[in-house]
Amino acid sequence: MNRNDKEVIGYLVFNRVKINNANSISSPLTYGFPAVTGFLGAVHAMSRKLSQHDTLNHLSLDGVLIACHDCQPQTYRANNYSDYTFNQTRNPIKKDGKTASIIEEGKCNLDITLAVEVLAADALDVGDDHILKLIEQSQQWIMQQRIAGGSVTHISHYQPVSFVTEEDSEKIKPMLLPAFVLMNAQQDLIDITNNLQTTNLKATELDALLDVCSLHHVPETDDKNKTTWHTRSAKTGRGWLVPMPIGYQGISDLFEPGVMQNTRNPEYPSQYVEAIYSLGKWVFPHRINELQNAFWHYQYDSENNLYLVTQTN
């Protein structure tokens, strides 16, 4: 497995990381668990710190496996018949003393375990002293790093950061328990779409995505004219499916650095994009046959202007 002429030599496992006030709005249409890009971005930031380290600059971090132990969206519901709303906070007053407007945000508290790929050009150049230093530094960096917009408040006292070699990657599964791993369920979306098209040829992937989020209450009447109601869902028998964003589609030309105003970093080209949606699935670790397929990576398709997060399949 290579990443830009580097190979995966092992994995860093961050055990039971507690994150406070992470961004639970993962896209314009979905909320609950943060977007995958929030975790990939945090690991990318740590990888950049590695590249500037005196003794660890020959190492880098790449793919991320996300295992969730607990996720608590900060929501409020007045009663059983009302909708949920996010708990909002008021910002501090402005410099002129006036009250700042409320910025509507959705927050959640997380308890997660992350496994991160460690890459090197040559495994022979990585000694035990490098691994010990990497564990020490990464434990310090993750406590300083914001993840998905939230603050890391705690990490397990027992083996907070561990290193597992690629040959022993199966040892990661018991380290994730009890939790569920976020997997790409694009094939389930394709299958559900095909099922819908058997009765409606005009059905699209968007119809399938909406169908996954719906419960259908269907009446059945027997010979004695007695009606019984049954609940049907497209998710039945397919596991714990959830809609999720998997990246962005470019909807404009690619602008040169400094042309587009108010960009996060004017040193790089910029482009207007819109979110792309698919299905994800929460899977128990021991049901994953190839754990290497559970790591999320960035993928860029220049021909189709696609900025994606994908898993090896």
N, C-alpha and C positions, 0 to 999 in steps of 0.2 A: 504494500500500500504506500504510494508515494504522493507527496504534496510539494510540488515545485522542487524536484530533485532531493527531497528529504523523505525519510522513512519514519514510520511510527515505531518508536522504541519502547513505549510504555504509556501508562495512563496515571494522571493525578486524580485522586478521589477526594473530594471535599465533603466531609461527612457531616450531615445534619446542620446545614447552614440556615440560620433563621434570618429572614429579611423583613424589615418593617416598612410599611407604606410603599410597597412596590406598585407600579402602574398596572391596574387590572383591566384597563381598556386596551385590548390588543389590536384593535382596528376600528374603523368607523362603524362596523356592524357587530363586532363580537366583544365580549367582556368575560371576566372570570379569572382565567389564568393569564399571566403576562405573555406577550409575543415572544417567540423563539429568538428573534433578533436582539431582545434585551439581554439574553444570556450570552449569545455569541459576541455581542459588542463588549461586554464586560471581560470575557476571556481574551478578546483581541487587544483590549487595553493592557491586560497583564502581559500578553505576548510582546507588546511593544516595549514594556519595561524590561523584559528579558533581553531584548536585542540591544539594550543600552547597558546591561550589566557587565562588569569587568570579567567575570569568570564563567558566566552562563550565556553569553551572547551567541554561542553556537547552537543553542536550543531555541525552540519556538513552540507555541501552543496552537492547536487548530480545532478539531471537531469537539462537540460537547454533547454528552448524554445527560438528559434531564429526568430526574426521578423525584416525584413529589410525594412527601409524607403528609402534608396538610396545607390547605389553602383556605384562608378565611377572608372573603371579600368584605370590606367595611360598608355594609348596607343597612338600611332601616326599613321596616315594614310596620305600618300602623296596626294592621289587623290581617287576618287570613284572607281577606277579599281584596286587599289593596296591592298595588304594585310595589316592588322594591325600589328604593332610591338610594343613591350613594350618600354617605355621610360627608358633608362638606365642611371646610374650614375657611375662616376669613383670613386674608393676608394682612400683614402689618401695614400700618398707615404709610402713606407716601411721604416724600421729602417735604412737601408743602403742608403736611399735617392733615390732608384730606383722606377720607376712607377709601382704601383700594377696593376695586370690584372683586367679587368672588369669581375665581376661575374654576369652572366645573371640572372636577377630576374624579377618577375612580381609583381607589386604593385597595390593597389587600396585604395580608400578612402571610408569609410563606415559610414553610419548613421543607427544605429540599436537600438532595444530595446530587452533586455534579461530578461526572467523570470526564476528564479532559485529555485529549490526545497530546502526547509529548513527542515532538519531531526533532530529528537530528540528521545531518548529512551522513554521518558514519557512527554507528553504535559503538565502535571501538574507542571513539574519542570521549565517550561519556563514562566516567568512573563513579565509584561509590561516593566519593567526596562531592561530585557534582550533584548527585541525586539528593544527598543530605542537605546541601545548600539550596537546591531547588525547592525541597519541601519546606525548609525554614522561610525562604523568601516568599513563596506562594501563600503560606499561611498568614504572613504579615500583610501581603498585598490584598488578599481577599477581604480582610477586615477593614481595609482602607477604601475598597472599591465599591462604588454604587452598582447594584445589579437590578436591571429592569426599573431604574428610577428609584429603587428603595435602598435603605441603609442596612448593612449587615450588622446585626446586634449580637450574634452569638454563633459559635461553631462548637461541635462536640468536643468535650474534654478528653474523651478516649479516642486516640488516633484521629485528630482533627483533619490531618492531611496524610494520605498514604500514597505510595508509588507502587504500581503493579506493572510488571513487564508484559509485553505483548503476548509472550508464550503462556502466561498465567492469566489471561484476560477473563477466563471463566470465574476466577475468584472474585470478580467485581460483583457478580449477581447476589451472593449472600450479603455483601456489604451494603446493598441498596435496600434491603428489607427493613421494616415493612413499608413499601411504597409502590407506586405505579410509574412506569416509564412512558414518556410521550413518544409515540410512533407516528409515522406518516401513513395515512389510510386512504391514499389516492385511489387504490384499486377498488376499495369499497364504494367510493363515490362513482366510479365507472360502472360497477355492477348495479348499483341502485338506479343510476340513470338508464341503463339498459332495461331494467325491470319496468320502469315508468314508461319507456317507449313502446313496450308491448301493448299498452292500452292507449297511449297518446304519443303519436309519432312526433309531435311538436315539442315534447318535453325536453328540457335542457339540463345541464349540470346545475344551474341555479335552482331549477325546480327540485332536483334531487337534494340539494343542500337545504332548501326550505322544508322538504319532506322529512329530513332527518330531525329537524327541530320541532316537528309537529306530532301530536297524538290524534289519531283518528278514532272516533267513537262510532262504531258501526252496529246498527240494529239487525237482529236476526229473528224471524218469525217462524215458529214451528207449525206442525199440522193442527194443533189445537188453538192456533191464533194467539199464542203467547209470545210476547216479544222479549228478547234478551239482548242486552247491550254488551258489546265486546270492545275492548280497546286494542288498536293495532298501531304499530310503529315500524318505520323502515329500519330501525336499529335492531329489531328483535333478532337474536341469534348471531349478531355481528360484533358483539362486544361493546365496550364503552366508547362510543363515537362522539366526537365533539367538532363543531365547525371551528376553523382556525385560519388565520392569514399565513401564507407561505411565501410572501415576497411582494414585489411590485412590478408593474408593467409600465414602461415608459410611454407617455402620451404626447411628447413634444420632442423637438430636436435636442440634441446634446449641446449645451452651451459651454463655451470656453470658460476657463477659470476667471472669476471676477466679473463676468457679464451679468449673471443673475443676482439680484439684490437680496439681502437678508438671508443668505445661506449660512449654514453652520460653519463651514470651512471654505472660504473663497479661493483656496489654493488648488482646488480640484474642480473638474468639470461638473456641471449640474444639469438636472433634467426634471421636468414635471412628471410625476408618476401617480398611479392609482393602485390600490391594494388588490392582490390576487388571493382568492380563497380556495380552500380545499377542506378535507376532513383529516382530523387527527384521531388517534386512538390511545387511550390509557391502557397499558398492558402490564400484567404482573411479570416481574423480571424473569422468572423461570419458564415463562411461555415464549421467550425470545430465543429462537434457535441460534442465530448468529448475532452475538452482542455487538460486533463491529458495525452491523447495519442500523444500530440505534443512535449513532452519532450524527448530529446535525452539522452541516457545512454550508458555507456560502457558495453560490454558483451564479456566474454571470454569463448570459447569452447575448452577445453583442448584436447578432443578426436580428433577433426578435425583441431587443430592448427589455430583457427579462432580468430582474434581480431577485434571485430565489434563495430559499433555505431548503436544502434537500438532505435526504439520507441515502447512503449507499444501499442499493437493492440489486 
